[in-house]
Amino acid sequence: MYGDPSTVREILTELGDTWAVVGLSANQRRAAYGVADVLQRFGKRIVPVHPKAETVHGERGYGSLAEIPFPVDVVDVFVNSDLAGPVADEAVAIGAKAVWFQLGVIDPAAYERTRAAGLAMVMDRCPAIEIHSLC
C-alpha cells in the first residue's frame, strides 16, 4: 500500500485546505464530482483542474495546475494511471505539499519521484472515504 495511515491523516488534517482536483468537471456522474463535494463539505477549498476549465461547486476551474494563481496544498488526481505521473511532476513543480492518487490510479515510479521531492503522497485510496474517520 502506498500511503500509510499517518500520511493519510497528515494530508487530510495538517497539510492545508486547498485541494486542486485534477480531472474535475461539471459532470455529476463522475467520481471526481462527488469526491470534491465531500471535500468541500469538510472545509476544503477545491480547485477544479480540467482542460474545459469549468466552474464546479462554485469554484473557478483552471486548464492546468500551472494556471492556478495561488498556492495549492494537495493535488488530488482523477486521471488514468498512465497520465498520473506527469500530473505528480506538475504538483512538485508548483510547490504543492502533497499528491493523492485516487482509487485505481497507480504509478509506483511517480510515487517514488514525488516522495523523493519531499511531498507526502497517497496512492490508490479515496480521501472522501478516509476523511469521514478523521474529521
C-alpha positions as CSV (number, residue, x, y, z in Angstrom):
1,M,0.0,0.0,0.0
2,Y,1.2,3.5,-0.9
3,G,0.4,5.9,1.9
4,D,0.3,4.7,5.4
5,P,-2.4,5.8,7.9
6,S,-0.2,8.6,9.3
7,T,0.4,10.0,5.8
8,V,-3.4,9.9,5.1
9,R,-4.0,11.7,8.4
10,E,-1.3,14.3,7.7
11,I,-2.6,15.1,4.3
12,L,-6.3,15.3,5.4
13,T,-5.7,17.3,8.6
14,E,-2.4,19.1,8.6
15,L,-1.0,20.0,5.2
16,G,-3.6,22.6,4.2
17,D,-7.1,23.0,2.9
18,T,-6.6,24.0,-0.8
19,W,-7.1,20.9,-3.0
20,A,-6.6,21.0,-6.7
21,V,-8.8,18.2,-8.1
22,V,-7.3,17.2,-11.5
23,G,-9.9,15.7,-13.8
24,L,-12.8,17.5,-12.0
25,S,-15.6,18.7,-14.4
26,A,-19.2,19.6,-14.1
27,N,-20.2,16.1,-15.0
28,Q,-22.2,15.0,-11.9
29,R,-21.9,11.3,-12.8
30,R,-18.1,11.3,-12.5
31,A,-16.5,10.2,-9.2
32,A,-14.4,13.4,-9.0
33,Y,-17.6,15.5,-8.7
34,G,-18.8,13.6,-5.7
35,V,-15.4,13.4,-4.0
36,A,-14.9,17.2,-4.5
37,D,-18.3,17.7,-2.9
38,V,-17.3,15.7,0.2
39,L,-14.0,17.5,0.5
40,Q,-15.8,20.8,0.3
41,R,-18.3,19.8,3.0
42,F,-15.3,19.0,5.2
43,G,-14.0,22.5,4.8
44,K,-11.5,22.0,1.9
45,R,-11.3,24.6,-0.9
46,I,-11.5,22.7,-4.1
47,V,-9.9,23.9,-7.3
48,P,-11.2,22.2,-10.5
49,V,-8.4,21.4,-13.0
50,H,-9.7,20.2,-16.3
51,P,-9.0,21.1,-20.0
52,K,-12.5,22.7,-20.1
53,A,-11.7,24.9,-17.0
54,E,-15.3,24.7,-15.8
55,T,-16.6,26.2,-12.6
56,V,-17.6,23.3,-10.3
57,H,-19.2,23.5,-6.9
58,G,-18.9,27.3,-7.1
59,E,-15.1,27.3,-7.7
60,R,-13.5,28.6,-10.8
61,G,-11.7,25.9,-12.9
62,Y,-8.3,26.1,-14.5
63,G,-6.9,24.3,-17.5
64,S,-3.8,23.1,-15.7
65,L,-2.0,23.2,-12.4
66,A,0.4,25.8,-13.7
67,E,-2.5,28.2,-14.4
68,I,-3.7,28.3,-10.7
69,P,-2.6,31.8,-9.5
70,F,-2.4,30.9,-5.8
71,P,-0.7,28.1,-3.7
72,V,-2.2,24.6,-3.7
73,D,-1.7,22.3,-0.8
74,V,-2.8,19.0,-2.2
75,V,-3.2,17.7,-5.8
76,D,-5.9,15.1,-6.0
77,V,-5.6,13.1,-9.2
78,F,-8.5,11.6,-11.1
79,V,-6.8,10.6,-14.4
80,N,-5.7,7.3,-15.9
81,S,-2.6,5.8,-14.3
82,D,-0.6,6.4,-17.5
83,L,-1.3,10.1,-17.3
84,A,-0.9,10.4,-13.5
85,G,2.9,10.6,-13.4
86,P,3.2,13.9,-15.3
87,V,0.5,15.3,-13.0
88,A,2.5,14.4,-10.0
89,D,5.6,16.0,-11.6
90,E,3.5,19.2,-12.1
91,A,2.4,19.1,-8.5
92,V,6.1,19.1,-7.5
93,A,6.8,22.0,-9.9
94,I,4.0,24.2,-8.5
95,G,5.2,23.6,-4.9
96,A,2.3,21.5,-3.6
97,K,2.7,19.8,-0.3
98,A,1.1,16.5,-1.2
99,V,-0.3,14.4,-4.0
100,W,-3.2,12.0,-3.7
101,F,-3.8,9.4,-6.5
102,Q,-7.4,8.2,-6.4
103,L,-8.6,4.6,-6.2
104,G,-7.3,2.7,-9.2
105,V,-4.7,5.4,-10.1
106,I,-1.4,3.6,-9.6
107,D,2.1,4.7,-10.7
108,P,4.9,3.4,-8.4
109,A,7.6,5.4,-10.2
110,A,5.6,8.6,-9.8
111,Y,5.1,7.8,-6.1
112,E,8.9,7.4,-5.7
113,R,9.7,10.6,-7.6
114,T,7.1,12.6,-5.6
115,R,8.3,11.3,-2.2
116,A,11.9,11.9,-3.2
117,A,11.0,15.5,-3.9
118,G,9.7,15.8,-0.4
119,L,6.0,15.7,-0.9
120,A,3.6,13.5,1.1
121,M,1.8,11.0,-1.2
122,V,-1.0,8.5,-1.1
123,M,-1.9,6.3,-4.0
124,D,-4.9,4.1,-4.8
125,R,-7.1,5.5,-2.0
126,C,-10.0,7.9,-1.8
127,P,-10.0,10.9,0.5
128,A,-13.8,11.0,0.6
129,I,-13.7,7.6,2.2
130,E,-10.8,8.4,4.6
131,I,-11.9,11.8,5.7
132,H,-15.1,10.5,7.5
133,S,-13.0,8.7,10.0
134,L,-10.6,11.6,10.7
135,C,-12.5,14.8,10.7
